[in-house]
Amino acid sequence: MSAPNSNFVRACKSQPVNRTPVWFMRQAGRYMPEYRAVRKQHSLLEICKKPALAAEVTITAAEILGIDAAIIFADLLLPLEVMGLPFHFSAGEGPVIEKPVRTKEDIANLRSDRAADLGYVSEAVSLVAKHFANRVPVIGFCGAPFTLASYMIEGGGSRNYVHAKTMMYNSPVEWDALMRKLVVVTAEYAADQVRAGADVIQIFDSWVGCLSVDDYRRFVLPHVTGMVKQLQRTGAPVIYFGTDSATLLPAMKETGADVIGLDWRIPLDEGWARLNYECAVQGNLDPVLLFADWKELKSRAEAVLQQAAGRPGHIFNLGHGILPETPVENVKSLARFVQDYAGVASSAGSPVSASRNPKAGSRTP
Ligand code: CP3
């Protein structure tokens, strides 16, 4: 752990901060010319698998944005490969899993003993943590079992999750076996990232919002709860993020995650209320607002901050990742605006610090 007393890590633990920390999902991505330049020379998977390159991409984005946390550059689907499921990215189609998991035998054949082969991600984490020292905290991440299973079973992205849900309904025993294997691999993988220097782990359950509350409780909640417990034993706070999750929020809170990520479909204060204010929240500006005029973008960002109302435990973020054509200037301006926002400290009764420190993340309360 490199920056345990940073505003970001403190906010993850619902501790008071002197200003709201901010970072963005997909902050290193195609919207940024520096990333596109690296991508011209290397495939996405090449970048992920070369620690020096992955670290460079992570660091460059965080420095350009002057942001309060650096998420390690990797991909959600990397664990599929070590479980025995090769995949590739096809232009326009997104990820393609070559032989989707459909039967009991397919599940039995999945390996859960090779998480260590993802060590290149931990190596990248340790390079980034070394670079930032205690200046900017590092976020490690992994996929949640439902979202990873949906890719494994559907063979790629999906609209209705027909194959995944059919397996859940018709073969609950096999479904649970698959979820258990995924938790074994991802929990070990994420714990390795913490040992390498990640301050916080984010679990992406990007597509869990396609489930009813009852199905979530029966088929997902017990597995994610076990995973969160295991990760918290490393000492790192855990952020649990999903989209379309408004109805699932009370159940998601039962996982015991330190922070719940909110998407933009629910107002931040309403989402936090559904969590009984018993954990921290991260979010939740619509990423498409980054395409709007600055005046509109600013007023919507301000609305999110006002809804957080200076309560301890708010991390500013988007409701989902930055989109490819997003204007970089708006992303930079938004980060600066959140960092300069004085409402938090004043309403919390602690000293107001409205000036922006060029060394992002260096101020501690
Ligand atoms: O946030 C960051 O800056 C860290 C990097 C990161 C990537 N993927 C790199 C990447 C993170 C956190 C992810 C997570 C990820 N990957 C998720 C969960 C997050 C979410 O959006 O909910 C998912 C579902 C994936 C799987 C995946 N990888 C998809 C669906 C795609 C898009 C395919 C396409 O062609 O648009 C990817 C590719 C990917 N992973 C890119 C990046 C920056 C796109 C850019 C590229 O091809 O270089």
Boltz pocket constraint, residues with backbone or C-beta under 6 A from the ligand:
constraints:
  - pocket:
      binder: B
      contacts: [[A, 24], [A, 25], [A, 26], [A, 27], [A, 28], [A, 29], [A, 30], [A, 39], [A, 44], [A, 71], [A, 72], [A, 73], [A, 74], [A, 75], [A, 76], [A, 77], [A, 89], [A, 90], [A, 91], [A, 92], [A, 93], [A, 94], [A, 95], [A, 141], [A, 157], [A, 204], [A, 206], [A, 321]]
      max_distance: 6.0
